[in-house]
């Protein structure tokens, strides 16, 4: 039996029943990694020896981390999060040799759930941008088509899951960093309600949009890790009645590539055929784009101001720091007021429409060629900034609501497409149950062709933006 081919919930059931060992699961995940990593580069920093030692101790001592919710499951931590004794680069030359002595609070918390960590998942430099490449650890490729982007910033996590090298994976999300790579790689990425992950630390209450969240190959897998992050189990029991959801193909006015639009409409049709009530409607998101960009810039000033003129840092990241430093009190206050207004509109939209969720495209484009740094044109519309192609996610970020990307099928060319479900603020558990119901309609995504990846010569592939 190839344990790595199973979902995390199936792996956990076998481990709990004594029908598989932690060593066996780790060995199968390592085999998957060794087959695929030369091409995809999802987990560039690994420590198999320490992982094997922990798996062995879990097998040999049933009392060690007994009854923990993720005992024996294999994971790797996003390279933005300090991990004690493990190279943590943040994808930047500034931290190319950084080995922390302590875990970040969330990493320490997840360790206590019984996971077996094997290393660090790749990310763009400082998590900036939804294309996973950096000058320290290189480019992460899409396993469905290695000539294309894995998305980001949790790109390594999504690819490691899709390939079966990991059981579950943590990520983080500001403008779509959980949702975008989930859509590009046919896995599930969940952004919780803003402020709902207890171990997230924000330097200022006005900068609460960044949040940690879980990823998994299925909704149930994702919910396992979400329960750990929230310190409360999350159920995926079926919802009792057919949902009523709102749908917008473009969040009001965003350009969307025709294949993404067509796949999203096809997903809606499948839900309608399954008895769901779908109403085309969009909440008022006026001002969300500038609000997001200003508060994102403000966030950078608390973390990255000393790097504003450091030429080791990529230009787009330094631009964001400069933007944040340029904001005066009135513009910051206006962004905060806009955020509050949009969140109020969002709440009323759900109540007045009696909606259970809002559905829209996760991404405005399909996975794009790896040589592009960012998408500068969508369906004939030119874009002038490296975050503007991610607005299908970043507009939802501003609402503060929980949202997720769910695999919804593939294009004729075999590229994954995800749809984004967003729920009522603080209605995370209800949204998870609705996602489980939608997954029953769409079906779970298959795995990419592991054999083809294992035999592919990486030297034949086009380079990323850094060459």
C-alpha positions as CSV (number, residue, x, y, z in Angstrom):
1,X,0.0,0.0,0.0
2,X,1.3,3.5,-0.9
3,X,0.3,5.4,2.2
4,X,1.3,8.7,0.5
5,X,-1.5,8.3,-2.0
6,X,-4.1,8.3,0.7
7,X,-5.7,11.4,2.2
8,X,-4.6,12.6,5.6
9,X,-7.8,11.4,7.2
10,X,-7.3,8.0,5.7
11,X,-3.7,8.0,6.9
12,X,-4.7,9.0,10.4
13,X,-7.3,6.2,10.5
14,X,-4.7,3.6,9.7
15,X,-2.2,5.0,12.1
16,X,-4.8,5.2,14.9
17,X,-5.9,1.6,14.3
18,X,-2.3,0.3,14.3
19,X,-2.6,-0.8,10.6
20,X,0.2,1.5,9.6
21,X,3.2,2.9,11.4
22,X,4.6,6.4,11.5
23,X,7.8,5.1,10.0
24,X,5.9,3.5,7.1
25,X,4.0,6.7,6.3
26,X,7.1,8.8,6.5
27,X,9.0,6.4,4.2
28,X,6.2,6.6,1.6
29,X,6.1,10.4,1.8
30,X,9.9,10.5,1.4
31,X,9.7,8.3,-1.7
32,X,7.2,10.7,-3.2
33,X,9.4,13.6,-2.4
34,X,12.5,12.0,-3.9
35,X,10.5,11.2,-7.1
36,X,9.1,14.7,-7.5
37,X,11.4,17.3,-5.8
38,X,14.1,17.3,-8.5
39,X,11.4,18.9,-10.7
40,X,9.0,20.7,-8.4
41,X,11.2,22.0,-5.6
42,X,8.4,22.3,-3.1
43,X,10.3,21.4,0.0
44,X,13.8,22.6,-0.6
45,X,15.0,22.4,3.0
46,X,14.6,18.9,4.5
47,X,15.8,17.0,7.6
48,X,14.8,13.4,7.0
49,X,17.0,12.1,9.8
50,X,15.3,14.0,12.5
51,X,11.9,13.2,11.0
52,X,12.8,9.5,11.0
53,X,13.9,9.7,14.6
54,X,10.6,11.2,15.7
55,X,8.5,8.8,13.7
56,X,10.5,5.9,15.3
57,X,9.9,7.3,18.8
58,X,6.2,7.7,18.1
59,X,6.0,4.0,17.0
60,X,8.1,2.7,19.9
61,X,6.3,4.7,22.6
62,X,2.5,4.8,22.3
63,X,2.3,7.2,25.2
64,X,4.4,9.9,23.3
65,X,1.9,12.6,22.2
66,X,-0.9,10.1,22.8
67,X,-4.3,11.1,21.5
68,X,-3.0,14.2,19.7
69,X,-5.1,15.1,16.6
70,X,-2.3,14.8,14.0
71,X,-0.1,12.1,15.5
72,X,2.2,10.7,12.9
73,X,1.0,12.8,10.0
74,X,3.8,14.3,7.8
75,X,4.2,18.0,7.3
76,X,6.7,20.8,6.6
77,X,6.4,24.4,7.8
78,X,6.2,27.4,5.5
79,X,9.6,29.0,5.2
80,X,8.3,32.3,6.5
81,X,7.9,30.8,10.0
82,X,10.9,30.5,12.4
83,X,11.6,26.8,13.0
84,X,14.1,25.9,15.7
85,X,17.3,24.4,14.4
86,X,16.2,24.5,10.8
87,X,17.2,26.9,8.0
88,X,14.5,29.5,7.7
89,X,15.3,31.9,4.8
90,X,12.1,33.7,4.2
91,X,13.2,33.3,0.6
92,X,15.6,36.3,1.0
93,X,19.3,36.7,0.7
94,X,19.0,38.7,4.0
95,X,18.2,35.4,5.8
96,X,20.0,32.9,3.6
97,X,22.0,31.6,6.6
98,X,19.3,32.1,9.3
99,X,18.8,29.1,11.7
100,X,16.5,30.2,14.5
101,X,16.9,28.9,18.0
102,X,13.2,29.0,18.8
103,X,10.0,28.0,17.0
104,X,7.5,30.6,16.0
105,X,4.4,30.3,18.3
106,X,2.3,28.7,15.6
107,X,5.0,26.2,14.7
108,X,5.5,25.2,18.3
109,X,1.7,24.7,18.7
110,X,1.4,22.6,15.6
111,X,4.3,20.4,16.8
112,X,2.3,19.6,19.9
113,X,-0.4,18.1,17.7
114,X,1.8,15.1,16.9
115,X,3.0,15.9,13.4
116,X,6.3,14.7,11.9
117,X,7.9,17.7,10.3
118,X,10.3,17.0,7.4
119,X,11.5,20.5,6.5
120,X,10.4,23.8,5.1
121,X,8.1,24.6,2.1
122,X,9.2,27.2,-0.4
123,X,7.8,30.7,-0.7
124,X,8.4,33.9,-2.6
125,X,10.8,36.3,-1.0
126,X,9.2,37.5,2.2
127,X,5.9,35.9,0.9
128,X,5.5,38.8,-1.5
129,X,3.7,37.8,-4.7
130,X,1.7,34.8,-5.8
131,X,4.5,33.1,-7.8
132,X,6.9,31.0,-5.7
133,X,10.5,31.8,-6.6
134,X,13.3,33.4,-4.7
135,X,17.1,33.9,-5.0
136,X,18.0,31.5,-2.2
137,X,16.0,28.3,-2.8
138,X,14.9,28.8,-6.3
139,X,11.6,28.2,-8.2
140,X,8.7,25.9,-7.3
141,X,7.0,24.4,-10.3
142,X,3.4,23.3,-10.8
143,X,3.1,19.5,-10.8
144,X,0.3,19.5,-13.3
145,X,2.6,21.4,-15.8
146,X,6.1,22.1,-14.6
147,X,6.5,24.9,-17.2
148,X,3.9,26.8,-15.2
149,X,3.7,28.6,-11.8
150,X,2.7,26.9,-8.6
151,X,1.2,30.2,-7.4
152,X,2.0,31.5,-3.9
153,X,2.9,32.5,-1.5
154,X,2.2,29.1,0.0
155,X,3.2,27.5,-3.3
156,X,5.6,25.0,-1.8
157,X,2.9,23.8,0.6
158,X,0.3,23.3,-2.1
159,X,2.7,21.4,-4.4
160,X,4.0,19.2,-1.6
161,X,0.4,18.2,-0.8
162,X,-0.5,17.6,-4.4
163,X,2.5,15.3,-4.9
164,X,1.7,13.4,-1.7
165,X,5.0,14.3,-0.1
166,X,3.1,15.9,2.8
167,X,-0.1,14.9,4.7
168,X,-1.2,18.4,5.6
169,X,0.5,21.8,5.4
170,X,0.3,25.2,7.0
171,X,0.3,28.4,5.0
172,X,-0.5,32.0,5.4
173,X,-2.7,34.5,3.5
174,X,-2.8,38.3,3.0
175,X,-3.9,38.8,-0.6
176,X,-4.6,35.1,-1.5
177,X,-1.5,33.2,-0.4
178,X,-3.5,30.2,0.7
179,X,-6.2,30.3,-1.9
180,X,-4.2,31.1,-5.0
181,X,-1.8,28.2,-4.8
182,X,-4.6,25.9,-3.8
183,X,-6.4,26.7,-7.0
184,X,-3.3,26.3,-9.1
185,X,-2.5,22.9,-7.7
186,X,-5.9,21.3,-7.1
187,X,-5.8,21.2,-3.3
188,X,-7.9,23.0,-0.6
189,X,-6.7,26.2,1.0
190,X,-8.7,27.9,3.8
191,X,-8.3,31.5,5.0
192,X,-10.0,31.8,8.4
193,X,-11.9,34.8,9.7
194,X,-9.5,37.6,10.3
195,X,-8.2,37.5,13.8
196,X,-9.5,34.0,14.6
197,X,-6.2,32.1,14.8
198,X,-5.1,32.7,18.4
199,X,-1.3,32.4,17.8
200,X,-1.2,35.0,15.0
201,X,0.5,38.1,16.3
202,X,-0.2,41.5,14.8
203,X,2.0,44.5,15.5
204,X,-0.9,46.9,15.2
205,X,-4.7,46.4,15.2
206,X,-5.0,48.1,11.8
207,X,-2.8,45.4,10.2
208,X,-4.8,42.3,11.1
209,X,-5.4,41.1,7.5
210,X,-2.5,38.6,7.4
211,X,-3.5,35.3,8.8
212,X,-2.3,31.7,9.1
213,X,-4.4,28.9,7.7
214,X,-4.5,25.2,6.7
215,X,-4.1,23.4,3.4
216,X,-5.1,19.8,2.5
217,X,-5.9,17.6,-0.4
218,X,-9.5,17.4,0.8
219,X,-11.8,19.5,2.9
220,X,-11.6,16.9,5.7
221,X,-7.8,17.0,5.6
222,X,-7.8,20.8,5.7
223,X,-10.3,20.7,8.6
224,X,-7.9,18.5,10.7
225,X,-5.3,21.2,10.7
226,X,-7.8,24.0,11.0
227,X,-9.0,22.4,14.3
228,X,-5.4,22.4,15.6
229,X,-4.8,26.0,14.6
230,X,-8.1,27.1,16.3
231,X,-7.6,24.7,19.2
232,X,-11.1,23.4,18.6
233,X,-12.2,20.5,16.4
234,X,-13.9,21.4,13.2
235,X,-16.7,19.1,11.9
236,X,-17.3,18.3,8.3
237,X,-20.7,16.7,8.9
238,X,-23.1,17.3,6.0
239,X,-25.3,20.4,6.0
240,X,-29.0,19.5,6.5
241,X,-30.5,21.6,3.7
242,X,-29.5,22.6,0.2
243,X,-27.5,25.9,0.5
244,X,-28.5,29.2,-1.0
245,X,-25.4,31.0,-2.3
246,X,-24.6,34.2,-4.2
247,X,-22.4,34.1,-7.2
248,X,-20.4,36.6,-9.1
249,X,-18.2,35.6,-12.1
250,X,-16.0,38.7,-11.7
251,X,-16.6,40.3,-8.3
252,X,-18.3,43.2,-10.1
253,X,-15.7,44.3,-12.6
254,X,-12.5,42.3,-12.6
255,X,-11.0,40.9,-15.8
256,X,-11.1,37.1,-15.8
257,X,-9.5,34.8,-18.4
258,X,-12.3,33.0,-20.5
259,X,-11.2,29.5,-19.4
260,X,-11.4,30.4,-15.7
261,X,-14.8,32.1,-16.3
262,X,-16.1,29.0,-18.1
263,X,-14.9,26.6,-15.5
264,X,-16.5,28.7,-12.7
265,X,-19.8,28.8,-14.5
266,X,-19.6,25.0,-15.0
267,X,-19.1,24.6,-11.3
268,X,-22.1,26.7,-10.6
269,X,-24.2,24.6,-13.0
270,X,-23.1,21.5,-11.2
271,X,-24.2,22.9,-7.9
272,X,-27.6,23.9,-9.4
273,X,-28.0,20.4,-10.8
274,X,-27.4,19.1,-7.3
275,X,-30.2,21.2,-5.9
276,X,-28.3,24.2,-4.6
277,X,-30.0,27.6,-5.0
278,X,-27.6,30.0,-6.8
279,X,-28.4,33.8,-7.2
280,X,-26.1,36.0,-9.2
281,X,-25.3,38.9,-6.8
282,X,-22.2,40.7,-5.6
283,X,-21.7,42.5,-2.3
284,X,-20.5,46.2,-2.4
285,X,-16.7,46.0,-2.4
286,X,-16.2,49.6,-3.5
287,X,-12.8,50.9,-2.4
288,X,-11.5,47.4,-1.5
289,X,-8.5,47.6,-3.8
290,X,-6.9,50.8,-2.5
291,X,-7.8,49.8,1.1
292,X,-6.0,46.5,0.7
293,X,-2.9,48.1,-0.9
294,X,-2.7,50.8,1.8
295,X,-3.1,48.5,4.7
296,X,-0.7,46.0,3.2
297,X,1.8,48.8,2.8
298,X,1.3,49.9,6.4
299,X,1.9,46.3,7.5
300,X,5.3,46.3,5.8
301,X,6.5,49.3,7.9
302,X,6.2,47.3,11.1
303,X,8.4,44.4,9.8
304,X,10.6,45.6,6.9
305,X,11.4,49.3,7.2
306,X,15.2,48.6,7.8
307,X,15.2,46.9,4.4
308,X,13.7,49.7,2.4
309,X,17.0,50.5,0.6
310,X,18.6,47.0,0.9
311,X,19.3,46.0,-2.7
312,X,19.4,42.3,-1.7
313,X,15.6,42.6,-1.4
314,X,13.5,42.4,-4.6
315,X,12.2,45.7,-6.0
316,X,8.5,44.9,-5.6
317,X,9.0,44.3,-1.9
318,X,10.9,47.5,-1.4
319,X,8.2,49.4,-3.3
320,X,5.6,48.2,-0.8
321,X,7.8,49.3,2.1
322,X,8.1,52.8,0.5
323,X,4.3,52.9,0.0
324,X,3.7,52.1,3.6
325,X,6.2,54.8,4.7
326,X,4.5,57.4,2.4
327,X,1.1,57.0,4.0
328,X,-0.1,59.9,6.1
329,X,-2.5,59.7,9.0
330,X,-5.5,60.7,6.9
331,X,-4.9,58.1,4.3
332,X,-4.4,55.3,6.9
333,X,-7.6,56.4,8.6
334,X,-9.5,56.4,5.3
335,X,-8.3,52.8,4.6
336,X,-9.4,51.7,8.0
337,X,-12.8,53.4,7.6
338,X,-13.2,51.7,4.1
339,X,-12.4,48.3,5.6
340,X,-15.0,48.8,8.3
341,X,-17.6,49.9,5.8
342,X,-17.0,46.9,3.5
343,X,-17.2,44.5,6.5
344,X,-20.6,46.1,7.4
345,X,-21.8,45.8,3.8
346,X,-20.7,42.2,3.8
347,X,-22.6,41.3,6.9
348,X,-25.8,43.0,5.6
349,X,-25.4,41.2,2.2
350,X,-25.6,37.8,3.9
351,X,-28.5,38.7,6.2
352,X,-30.6,40.5,3.6
353,X,-30.0,37.9,0.9
354,X,-30.2,34.9,3.4
355,X,-27.1,33.5,1.7
356,X,-25.0,30.7,3.1
357,X,-21.9,31.6,1.0
358,X,-20.6,33.7,-1.8
359,X,-19.0,32.0,-4.8
360,X,-16.5,33.6,-7.2
361,X,-13.4,32.6,-9.1
362,X,-10.4,32.0,-6.9
363,X,-8.0,33.3,-9.5
364,X,-8.5,35.5,-12.5
365,X,-6.0,33.4,-14.6
366,X,-4.8,29.9,-15.1
367,X,-1.3,28.9,-13.9
368,X,1.0,31.0,-16.0
369,X,4.5,30.4,-17.5
370,X,7.2,30.2,-14.9
371,X,9.3,32.8,-16.7
372,X,6.8,35.6,-15.9
373,X,7.4,37.5,-12.7
374,X,3.8,38.4,-12.5
375,X,0.7,38.7,-14.6
376,X,0.5,42.0,-16.5
377,X,-2.5,41.3,-18.7
378,X,-5.8,39.5,-18.3
379,X,-8.3,39.1,-21.2
380,X,-7.0,42.2,-22.9
381,X,-6.8,44.3,-19.8
382,X,-3.3,45.6,-18.9
383,X,-2.2,45.6,-15.2
384,X,0.5,47.8,-13.8
385,X,1.3,46.3,-10.5
386,X,2.4,42.8,-9.3
387,X,-0.6,42.3,-7.0
388,X,-3.4,43.5,-9.3
389,X,-3.9,40.1,-10.9
390,X,-4.8,38.7,-7.4
391,X,-7.7,41.0,-6.7
392,X,-10.2,38.1,-6.9
393,X,-8.7,37.1,-3.6
394,X,-7.6,40.4,-2.1
395,X,-11.0,41.9,-2.3
396,X,-12.4,39.1,-0.2
397,X,-9.5,39.6,2.3
398,X,-10.8,43.1,3.1
399,X,-14.2,41.7,4.2
400,X,-12.5,39.8,7.0
401,X,-14.6,36.8,6.2
402,X,-13.5,33.2,6.0
403,X,-12.9,32.0,2.4
404,X,-11.5,29.0,0.7
405,X,-10.4,27.7,-2.7
406,X,-11.9,24.3,-3.6
407,X,-10.8,22.3,-6.7
408,X,-13.6,22.5,-9.3
409,X,-12.2,20.7,-12.3
410,X,-9.6,21.1,-15.0
411,X,-9.3,22.8,-18.4
412,X,-9.1,20.9,-21.6
413,X,-5.4,21.3,-21.3
414,X,-5.3,19.7,-17.9
415,X,-4.7,22.7,-15.7
416,X,-6.6,22.9,-12.4
417,X,-9.2,25.5,-11.7
418,X,-10.5,26.4,-8.2
419,X,-13.6,28.3,-7.1
420,X,-13.7,30.5,-4.1
421,X,-16.3,30.2,-1.4
422,X,-16.6,32.9,1.2
423,X,-18.9,32.8,4.3
424,X,-20.2,35.0,7.0
425,X,-17.6,36.5,9.3
426,X,-16.9,34.2,12.2
427,X,-18.9,31.5,10.4
428,X,-15.8,29.3,9.7
429,X,-17.3,26.1,10.9
430,X,-20.4,26.6,8.7
431,X,-18.3,27.4,5.7
432,X,-16.2,24.2,6.2
433,X,-19.5,22.1,6.3
434,X,-20.6,23.9,3.1
435,X,-17.2,23.2,1.4
436,X,-17.6,19.5,2.3
437,X,-21.0,19.5,0.6
438,X,-19.6,21.2,-2.5
439,X,-16.8,18.7,-2.6
440,X,-19.4,15.9,-2.8
441,X,-20.7,17.6,-5.9
442,X,-17.4,18.3,-7.6
443,X,-15.6,15.2,-6.4
444,X,-12.1,15.2,-4.9
445,X,-9.2,16.1,-7.2
446,X,-6.9,13.4,-8.5
447,X,-3.1,13.5,-8.0
448,X,-0.8,14.7,-10.8
449,X,1.1,12.2,-12.8
450,X,3.9,11.3,-10.3
451,X,5.5,8.9,-12.7
452,X,5.8,11.5,-15.4
453,X,7.4,13.9,-12.9
454,X,9.8,11.3,-11.7
455,X,11.1,10.7,-15.3
456,X,11.2,14.4,-16.4
457,X,14.7,16.0,-16.8
458,X,14.6,19.3,-15.0
459,X,17.2,20.7,-17.4
460,X,14.7,20.6,-20.2
461,X,12.3,23.0,-18.4
462,X,12.2,26.8,-18.9
463,X,13.8,28.9,-16.1
464,X,12.0,31.1,-13.7
465,X,12.2,34.9,-13.5
466,X,15.6,34.8,-12.0
467,X,17.0,32.6,-14.7
